[in-house]
Amino acid sequence: MGALKQILVGPVVSRNGGFAFDTFCAPDGLKRGYPYRRVEQANYDRKATLLGLQLSREFVTTACETILEFQLGCIAPQADGTAGPKVPHDMAPDEAFVFQI
């Protein structure tokens, strides 16, 4: 069995008139989440995604509760000492709202 993939799951944020969360994995990069009309739907999907990833034996999952935590995880130094991938500008903390229910 190979090395486990580290996956970050971002918080639910408002985006384009809806609510979504993103995921990040160093080899695959940032993946935008599906925008839901209701925050409850986005929270439910995030919880289901986290549970599914935690039950898998291929991933190490980190649930980020803030945009800043998610951004720092995305740009953290990698094992070889190089900087991680850049987070897109539209992930700036002042451009999204975090919802915790």
C-alpha positions, 0 to 999 in steps of 0.5 A: 500500500502506498502513502496516504493522501492528505485531504483538506476539507474546507468550511462551508462558505457563501459563493455565487448566491449559494453555499459550498465547501472545497477540498484540497489534496497536494497531488490533485490541487484545489477542487471546488465544491458544488454550490447548494441553495441552502446552507443546511444542504452544504453542511450535510454534504460536507459532513457526509464527505468527511465521514466517507473520507474518514472511513476510507483507508486511502486518505488522511482527512483534515476538516478545516473550520476556518478559511484561514486554516484551509488556506494555510493547509493548502500552502504549507511546506511539503515534505521536500521543503518546497512551498505548496501550491498557491491558493486562488485569489478568490479564497481570500478570507474577506471574500467569504463567510464561514457558517458553522451549524 
